[in-house]
Amino acid sequence: MSKVTPGPVSEWLYQAEHDLTVARALLAQDFCDWAAFAAQQSGEKSVKAARLALGTPIETIKVHGVDELLADIGRLHPKPDPVLARASELNAHNAGARYPGVRGSTAPASSYRRQHAEDAIRIAEALFAFCDPLCARIDEFWDSLS
């Protein structure tokens, strides 16, 4: 993780990185539904950290749509990872990985496949790799003003 001043942003990044570690561990045990959900949570927290670093009040970002949270942030980087364009795919895992009937008539434990979780983890990794250094650069900017 990049050097970000201790506080709310660093805590969100820490949790995002932890959720990503959990997603990988769950995938290793073939808990594909929960791995996809943990990846979605990681992506969401990574982007929320960047929004907080930019000064967005937490009350205004209490949503779960990763693409909605990411809107406008992607323009802050000259060459964002093309995987960021797939961020909206994580949205399906917020409820779809937890509740029967969201993705058809079967339970997520029986309908999720390894590829679903691997794709979600890949997207969450790209979001973290984008947001972590972005938060550090924003932090440096704020420090330069004081």
Number of C-alpha atoms within 10 A of each C-alpha: 12 14 13 21 14 8 8 14 24 23 15 20 26 18 17 29 24 15 22 27 17 17 28 21 13 18 22 12 9 16 20 27 27 22 31 34 26 29 33 34 24 32 34 28 28 32 29 26 28 28 22 17 22 16 10 13 11 13 7 9 15 10 12 18 19 24 20 15 22 23 10 10 17 15 10 9 11 7 8 16 15 10 14 19 13 18 23 17 16 28 20 16 27 20 16 21 25 17 15 16 12 15 17 10 9 13 17 23 16 11 16 22 16 16 12 17 29 18 17 30 26 15 26 33 21 20 26 24 17 20 27 24 16 21 26 20 16 16 18 14 11 12 10 8 6 5
